[in-house]
């Protein structure tokens, strides 16, 4: 059965172009279009699409407000289109907080110059997020910084001033990876390494806001994200968290209570002295930054003293790096299926039998504290 898509954009050209690209794929059916956020809500309720593509800047009601309403009334996977600017990154992160699953840069030049590449990427995103968990659990906003519990009360206000809807209970799933593992044993880890992709920005917020300012291990973060976005994302995490967070720069030194986020479009490695190396993105690699690259360098530099965590995301990035870590005696955790937006990267870890523990998203932060403090 074809994936039903609702296309939302105030630009007639962009609506038509996106509709044409999607309609050319036999696995996708465009069931409607909308020109603003209010129309998007009405169409989502009437047409019940499997996926919604959403612009941000529109008349009458912007895309973020529309996403919030849709998540409250008919939770549906939303793919945001965003500009590759610092402001575009900020807006996109707001949209992900509101409940959007993923985003793509809105680049008219790429549509004109590389139509086949754009078509492939867009259709792959649509088909992948149509299988996300957005339908089975209503969006739950990240916890406020001062709150120990990760889930806000129904009447609470989200991190960016918006009311957060009550999260629906996550249904039980008959899958081995959904059963939570026992609490971890404490170990003197020299590094915590976390890799993630689709659904990662919100997942990282949920995990990192649970860590105390005196968290004793250095942290490195690898989130699949364009170059224009990682600085804004690191700044946001730094404001939300009690630990410090910054976009990694070449020569940065790992230290306790500091999380370094790999810069978009580049690769991050760690040497045995605890120094970070930032290298140009290799065009032969699908991901820039790549979890495998960072995990692999950590395995070489820190042996059995790494705790690696693989969170929600498409594909299998992190599996081979985790294999190297495992061979060196380090510990690997995976997020469970029920709490993932996309159960791809963690599933690859579990299927390869590399996971020492499988935890729900809301348990990972507290278990990191238990394991390291």
Buried (B, 14 or more C-beta within 10 A) or exposed (E): EBBBBBBBBBBEEBBEBBBEBBBEBEEBBBBBBBBBBBBBBEBBEEBEBBBBBBBBBBEEBBBBBBBBBBBBEBBBBBBBBBBBEEEBBBBBBBBBBBBBBBBBBBBEEBBEEEEEEBBEBBBEBBBBBBBBBBEEBBBBBBBBBEBEEBBBEEEBEBBBEBEBBEBEEBEEBEBEBBEEBEEBEEBEBBBBBBBBBBBBBBBBBBBBBBBEEEBBBBBBBBBBBBBBBBBBBBBBBBEBBBBBBBBBEEEBEBEBBBBBBBBBBBBBBBEEEBBBBBEEBEEEEEBBBBBBBBBBBBBBBBBBBBBBBBBBBBBBBBBBBBBBBBEBEBBBBBBBBBBBBBBBBBBBBBEBEBBBBBBBBBBBBBBBBEBBE
